[in-house]
Amino acid sequence: MSNELLIGIHAVEAALNHDVANLVELYIESGSHNGRLKELGERARELGVKPHARDRAALDRMTGGARHQGVVARYNAPAALADSALPELVEKAGRGALFLVLDGITDPHNFGACLRSAEAAGVTAVLVPKDRAVGVTPTVRRASAGAADRVPIVAATNLARALKTLKDAGVWLVGLAGDTEQSVYAVDLDGPIAVVLGSEGEGMRRLTRENCDFVAKIPMQGDVESLNVSVATGIVLFEALRQRSAKR
């Protein structure tokens, strides 16, 4: 675990609701008339966490000027899982296994938004490379609205090898790219699958793409060349849910 700051109402509220044991200290702006801050303080006391009053200037210094909404917490963040956890995750999920693979996302807001969509879609886990990608930072936690601590995150030392582990466990890999003819709506997304998306600028790396069983695109009209990675993530994950629901 690492001691990190949780910044903002959503991030702190999620920790209180889902992982209060790892909440170390809570700071709430003194003199604030924000009713949600008062509710957070009362909720924290009920759970055995004493809120400490701090003025806005102190919170600004603590967060380096980030938009904290009057509440900051110190939090023992759970460590990401190793890729050795993948076979057990697949086995437990069975035919409903749904993984999200993000190959080199560097923008924390994009990563946070992807995690938020992943939680909403009920993904089994999110797989990311350990290096050359943004980690789970305070900005990611805030953008994810707490999903960063509710969705299992697997940090792979070697992403290509981790993808092979998924394939060996019976998971089909569906990559997203704009330079292919096959529509993602024509791909069978039922059963154990992993949706694979690349970085904001470069897309999937060569080895990542070569490991995919299918490569498909989201059909688009107009002159826009590509969608934001977090938007594309939401579209494909919920297409998978639609297909699975239709077959139940």
Secondary structure, DSSP 8 states (H G I E B T S, - for coil): -EEEEEESHHHHHHHHHH-GGGEEEEEEETT---HHHHHHHHHHHHTT--EEEE-HHHHHHHHTT---TTEEEEEEE---B-GGGHHHHHHHHGGG-EEEEEES---HHHHHHHHHHHHHTT-SEEEEESSSS--S-HHHHHHHTTGGGTS-EEEESSHHHHHHHHHHTT-EEEEE-SS-S-BGGGS---SSEEEEEEBTTTBS-HHHHHH-SEEEB----SS-----HHHHHHHHHHHHHHHHHHT-
